[in-house]
Each structure stands twice: as structure tokens, then as C-alpha cells.
């Protein structure tokens, strides 16, 4: 493999590239879906390919090719991919106003593997199906459930990165996910409850131990009973209320209203075709009071098992931990090597590609709201005389500046006298990002903090689906508009 990557880099230099890198990626995926007691689908696939990225005449060029594992790519085919990347760079240079800069050289030679306990690809298929079937059966035990689903996903990605700066990095990254849903239907009303979270459940850079930890079967009857109870629950009443939001919903709030707007390519208008630009413009760095004094948000790809964890990004930059919001003040963007150089800074290791045939771009890693000193969900609720508890995302909408938003949750409860009361269905809340985060009055402690995984973050054209993480504890906000007013 060293000869393969060396030839590509040498050829790029011979053609006049001032910088080049190559990523060789081999990916294995397994997915199992169960619906109403039937195995709806099992897929197991592998793919291998490489992508070459070059800087020539001050512009980027990228080209890629799949690799047939039964016979290695010929030198002529490899050379053609490199030549195409250089040709694209030179064509791009004709319309680029200023040359791209990537800062000082970076050289790393290293190996990394996700720390896992159980390799999911070694667990017998019958065992995995059995776990999902048991959860599915427990959901269907509850009268009134029309659709029960359960699913499991596993990904193993072997990545090799080499550059003309003499980096040579090998990484083996594991990702695992599990989910189940219960759908209740009656007279045109449909209610869904999900576990561990909605929209693909919980994911992490873990092995099969993740499935064991989240115990789908043990939580199945509870979520099914809640789905049925929601059919009779009244609509969430509108008003301005104190709300307590569960950790999974807080995590999505961080994703949409902080994670995306701090992507520096989005801020600079370099990427706007999917989900728009950002209100967090350069004049707001170190000046915007994004949230209340207790709001601290960090980026941290060094966490051992976050879905946005690794040791090096796809530009060969080491994983890092850095402040984004510090005591409510906006402190940092997500930056790749090029955009960091524009600000006179260095990359914070947030450039990733979704596969061998995609060019790296700025992506979230693990963007997390840090916990308060202490406090459980029950503690946060106990301090509310009158309010609302919102749990599990159902829908989201946010404008193209990431400023104004509306979220819906699967379930809500009235809070009266520090206790949960009436269950409500179809709850929504709306707000403006800085106003909302400045209304944050308490965040749960480390004991309530969960590192959630979001496996379906979309960005770019052609679309890249990123795997990102968000740590959060339940949090309480004052004067929030809920329901339709």
C-alpha cells in the first residue's frame, strides 16, 4: 500500500501539484431491520476505493476510483485518477479569485483503532436477530400498537491517509447503532414513541456492547404503552412557559442551532446549497453573547466512543478538544486547513469525507453542551412550579441562517408543583437561537449527561451523510413559546 500511495503522490508532484493527499478507504456495513415480527431486511456490503486531492495553481482538484478487491488497480489507472485531479484543479484556478492556502505543513505517522469490547461482525447473525425480535415482540404485546420496528447497524471503516507532507496515517473506525419504534393508530390519529432516541436511535463509535447497554427489550413495553396513551392525550396547550427538555432533544438543538452555524465554510458562503448559511458571521467571534453564563459548548473528537470521534481527520489533522461557547460567549468555529488559514489560525481537525469518492469538508465532531455541577432530570423538574417537560424529537425546522427554529417532540408532560402531571401530544416549541440559549437557567449534572450519536447529518452537493455526536444533559429554559399561538 505504501508503494501505491507513494506513486500517486509522486505523480501529483510531477504534474505540478504543490500539495497532494490520498485516502484509501475500505468500508464494511451490516444492517438488520425487523417489522411486526418479520425480518424485513438484512444487508451486508463492502466497498473499497480511493480519492486523490491536489492543490495546483492555487485551486483544489479531486478525483476518485473504486478498487476491485480481487485485483489491485493498475498503475495506469492510478495515474489517470491523479491526472484528472490535477486537471480539475487547473480548471478551477481559472475562476478562483484568490489562491487557496493551507498553513504550515503537518506530518504525522500513526495508527489508531476505535476502542471496542465486542466486534459486531463476529457476533452470530442469529443472536442479533434474536435481540431485535425480542424487542419487537415486547412492543407488540401492548394492545393498540399497529407497527413495531427494531433495527441494528454496524460499520467498520479502514482508512489510510498519506500526503506530500509525509503523513502516513492508518485508522480503523467502528460505528454501531440500534433503534426501535412503536406506532399506535386510532381513527386517523397516529402516535409514535421511539427508543433510545428517534430517527435511527442511538449510535456511537462502539462495538456490540452498545446494543447490550441500551437494552431494547427491557424498554419496549414502556414506549409502546406511551404511544397508545398518546392517542387519548390532549393537544399541548399554547403559551409562554418554563420548559425542561430531555437530553436527546437538547442534543438535536445543539446540532441545529450551534453545530451547523459554526461551520466556517457555511459562514463564509463557501457551502450554502444545503441548509443555507449562518447568522454567526465573523463579526460575532468573541463578541456574541450566544447563551446564558452557564452555557458551555465544546467540540471534542478525542472522546473514546463518540460518533464524531477519531484520532485524525481526513486532512491528517489530529483530533482536538476546543471551546465553542464559553460561559455564554461565542469563541470558535469549526475549521479545516484552508478556512483556518483565512483567519490566521490552524485547523481544529474537523474536515471529514463520507467516503472514498467524496472530498473532505468541514463537519461536526462531538459538539456537546457541557453539564452543570450536579442535578438529575427529576431535580430540574422539582424546581418548576408550572411548566412543561418535552421529550424525544418528532420534527424540526430551522431557517437558512440557523436563527429561527421550531421543534416538535413525541411526548410532553405538564409540570405542576415540581411533579409531572397530564401527558400531552403533538407538543412544539419555537424560538430564536441566541434568545433561546440566553434563557437557559439550569443544566443537569454529569450523572444525567449522555453522549448521543446522530448518523444522518446531511451537507454538501453531492450529498455527504456525516456521523456526528452530541453530548447533553436535560436542561431548563424560561419564557419559551410552546404550541401554536
N, C-alpha and C positions, 0 to 999 in steps of 0.2 A: 504493500500500500504506500510506503514511503516513496518508492520509485514512481508510482502513479501520480501522487500529489506533486512531487518534485518536477516531473515532466511538465505538468500543467502550469506550474508557477514559472518555470524557466521559459516556456513558450510564450507566456504573457509578457515577460520582460523582454524577450527577443522582439516582440511586436510593438514595443514602446510603452507598455503599461508602467506607470510609476508606482503602482501598488496592485497587488492581486491576492485573493484568497480563494480557497476551495473548501467546500463542505461535502463530505461523503456521508450519506445518511441511509441507514437500514432500519426499517420500521416493521414491527410485528403487532397486529391488533387482533383482539378477540372480543366479541360482543354476543351476549345471550339475552334474549327477550322472552318473557313469559306473559301470556294474556289469558285470563279466565281459565287457568288450569292447563293451558296448552302451550307447548314450546312454539312460539310464533316465529322465531328466527335464531339461528346460530351462524355466526360468521367468523372465520379465521383467515387472515390475509397477511401477506408480506410484500414489501416493496423495497427496492434499493435504487438509489440514484445519486447524482452529484450536481452541484451548482458551482459555477465559477463567476466571481465578481471581480471587476477590474476598475481601476481609475486610469483613464487615458485622456490626454488633452484636457484634464480638469473636470471630466464628467464620468459618471458611473455607467458601466455596462454589465449585463448579467445574462448568462445562458446556462442551460442545464440539459441533462440527459439521464434517462433511466439506465440501469445496469441489469443485464440478464445474469442472474447468479450462476447459470450453468456454464457461461464462458465470459471471461473478462473483456472489457471494452478494448478495442484495438487502439494502438497509438494514433492512427489516422483519425479515428472517430473522436478521440480525446482532443486532438489538435483542432479539429473543426469547431468543437464547442468553445474552446479558448478563443479562436479567431473570431467567432461570432460575437462573443462578449466584447472584444476589443472594437469590432466594427460598430456595435451598438453604442459604445462609449463615445466613439469619434462622431457618430451621427448626433448623439445627444449634445455634444460640446458645441455644435453649431447654433443651438438655440438656448444654451445656458448662459445667463448674464455674467456670472462670476464663477471662477473655478472652485471646486469642492476641496476642502481641507479636512484632514482627519487628526491633526495634532501630532504629538510626539509618537515615535514608534513604540509598539508593545510586543514583547517577546515572552511567551510562556510555553513551557514544555511540561505536560502534566497528564494525569489520568484521574478519572472520577467515576464513581458508581453510586446511584441512589442507595441510601441505607435502607434495606428492606429485611423483613423477617422471613416471609414466605413468598417465593417466586410464584405468581399466579399461573404461569404457564406450566408449572409442574403439578398443580392441583388437578386431580382427575375431573373430567368434564361432568361425570355423573354426580360428583359431590357438589359442584357449583350449581348444577340444575336442581339438585335436591334442596339446597338452601333457598333458591328463588321460588321453587314450588311450595315449600312450607310457608313462606311469607304470603304467597298468593292465596293459598288455601285459607290462611287465617283471616285475610281480608274478606274473603267470600263467605266466611261464617256469619258475618253480620248481615241481617236481613235488610234489604233495601239497596245493597250495592249491585250496580249493573255491570261495571267494568273494573277489573282488578289487574294491574300490571306490575311486574317486577323486572329488574334488569341489572346486568353486571357488565362492566367494560374493563379491559386491561390493555395497556400499551407498553411496549418495550422499544426504546429508540437508541440505537447505537450511532453516535455522531463523531466524526473525525473532522477537525478544523486544522488547516495549515495555511500559512501566509508567507508572503515575501519578506516579512519582518522576522521570519524564522520561528514563528509559533508552530507548535505541533501538539494538539490537544485531543485526547480521546475521552468521551463521556458515554456512559450507559445510564439512561434515564428511564425509570419506571413510573407509570401513572395508573391509578386504579380508581374505579367509581362504582357506586351501587345506588339503586333507587327503587322506590315503589310508590304507586298511586292507587287511591280508592275513589271511584266515581259513583255518586248517588244521583238517581234521576227520579223525578215525580212530576207529572202534569206540566211538562215543559221547563221545570226548574232543574238545573244541573249544578251540582256542587262537588268539588274535588278537594281531597286532602292528600298531601304528599309527605314523604319521609325518605331520608333525613332532611331534605330540602326539595323545593320544586325545580322543574326544568333540569333534569338529569341527576338529581340527588346530590350526594356528597362525593367529592373527588379529592385525591391527594397524591403526592409522589410517595406512595407506599406500596407494599405488596398485598397479598391476600388477607393480611391481618386487618386491613381496613374493613373488609366485609364482616369479619368476626366482631370487630369493635362496635359497629353500628347496629347489630342485632335486628335485622329486618323483621324476622318472625315475631320477636318479642314486642314490637311496636305496631304490628299490623292491625290487631283488633281495635286499638285505641284510635288510630287515624280513620279507620272505617266507621267507627261509631260517631266520630266528629263529622264526617262527611254526611251521614244520614241526619244527624241532629241539625246541621246547617239548613236542610230543606225546610224546617219549621221555624228557623230563627228569623227574627225581623231584620229588615234592612238597617244598616248602620245609620243612625241619625246624623244629620249635618250639624256643624257647629265649629267653634274655635275651642280646642281642648288641649289639655296636657296629655301627651301620648307616651306610652312605653312601647318600644319597638324591639322585637326579639333579635338575636344576634345574626341570624341568617338574612333577615331583611336589612339590618344595618349594613351588613357586608355588601349587599347589592347597591345600597345607597352610596357607599364609598366608591364602588365601581363606576357608577354612572355619573355622580356629581363631583368626584375628585379624581379618580383614576384616569378617565378619558380626557378631561380638560387640562391635565398637566403634561400630556404628551407634546413634546416641544415641536414635532413636525406639524401637529394639528394647530398649535398656537401660531406658527409661522406661515400657515396656509399651504404647506407642502403636501398635506394629506387632508382633504376635505370632502372627498366624494362619498364617503360612507360615514354617516353620523355627524357631519359638519365640522366646525372649527371649535373655538373655545373663547369663553369670556375671560379666562385667566391669562391675559396678554402680558407682554414683557414689562410694562409699566407697573404691574401689580406685584412683581417679585420683591419680597421683603417689605412690602407696603400694605398688602391686602389683609385686613382682619377677616380671615375666612371663617373662623368659628370662635366660640367662647374660649376662655382661658384654659379649660380642661380638655380641649380637643387637641390631640396629638396624633398625627398620621405619619407612618413611616413606610418606606419601601425597603424590603428585605428579602433578597433572593438567597441568603445564606441559611435560612431556616432549613432544618434537615428534611422535612417532609411536606412542605407547602407545594401546591400545584404549580406555583411560579418559582420553584427552587431549582438551582443548578450550580455548577462551580464556575462556568464561563458562559457568556452569552455567545451569540452566533457571529460576533465580530472578534471573538477571542479575548473579550474584556472580562476581568474577574467579577464574580457576583459580589454585591455590596449591600450594606445597610446604610440608609441615609434618611434624614428628616425631610418631610414634605410640608406638614403643618406642625409648627412648634408653638405650644401654648396659644393656639388660635391664629398665629401668623403664618402666611404663606412663605416657604423657604426654598423650595426646589422643584424643578421639572424632571420628567423622565427624558433622558438624553442619549442619543447614540454618538458615535465619534464625530460625525460631521456637524450635527446641530450643536454639540457641546463646544466644538471649536469656534463656532459662530459667536458664542458668548464668552470666549476666552477661558472656557472650563474644560474639564476632561469628562469622558463618558462615565455614567454611573451604572454601566453594564445592563442596559435594558433594550438591547437590539436582538430580536429573535425572528426566525422564519418558521412557518408552519410545516415546512417540508423541504426536500432537496430541490424542488422546482419552484421555489419562492425566494425572492430577495429579502434579506433581513430588514426589519423596520422596527420602530420604537413600539414596545409592548409593555404592558404592566407586568410586574413580577408578583410578589406578595405585597399588596398595598393594604395596610392594616390600620384600623383605629385602635390605638393602644388603650388598655384597660385603665380604670380608675384604681385607687388604692385598695378597695375591697367592695364587696357587695354582690349578692345573688340577684336573679330576676325577682324573686319574692321580696327582697329588700327594696328594690326600686318601686315595686307596686305598692308596698306597705306605706310609703310616704305620700301617696296620692289620695287626696280626699275625693276628687271626682275627675275621671278621665277615661282613657281607652287604652287597651292593650292590643297591639297589632302583631300578627304572626304569619310568616311564610308568604313569600311573594306570589302574586297571581298575575300581575300585569305591570308594565312600566312604560312611561312616555316622558321624553325629555327633549327640549328644543335643541336646535342645531348649534347653540352656543354653550350648551350644558348648564344653562342658568335656571330656567323654569321647568318644573317637573310635576308629574302625577304618578303615584304608585298605588296599586291595589293589592290587598292581601287576601289570602284564602279564608282567614278566620280572624275574628276580633271579639273581645270581651269588654263589657263595661267594667270600670273600676269605681267602686264606691266605698268610702271609708277604709281605704287600703286593702280591699279584697276584691277578687274577681266576681262579677255578677252575671248579668244577661249576656248570652252569646249573640253575636251579630254576623250577618252575611254581607258579602259584597262591599267591604269597607275600602275606602280610598282616602289618601291624604295628598295634599298639594303644597307647593312652596317654591321659594326662590333660594338657590343654593346658599349664599352667604347668610341670608336672614335665617334660614333653617338651622344651619350649623351654629350660628351665634345664639340660638335658643336652646342649645344643649346644656342641660343643668346637672345631669349625673350620668356616669358611665359605670357599668358593672365592673367588678374586680377580676383579677386573674383567674379566680375559680369559675367564672362564668364566660371566659374568653374562649372562642372556638376559631380555629383556622379553617375557613371554608374554601372549597375549590369550585371554580367556575370554568367549565370546559368548553364554553361556546361563545367566547368573545370574538366578535367579528370586526375586521378592519381591512381596509385596502381594496384595490382592484388590480388584478383578480383577488377575490376574497381570500383572506387568511383567517382561519379559526384558531385562536390562541387559547392556551391553558394558563389560567391565572389564579392567584389565591388572594383571599381577603380575610384577615383576622378581625374579629369583632366580638364584643360583649353586648348584651342588651343595653339600651341607652334610653334616657328620658328627655323629652323635648317639651317646651312650653308654648302655648299660643299657636298651635298647629291647626290649620284648616282641614277638617275631615268631612267626608261625604260630599254630595253635590248641593251647592248652596245657590 
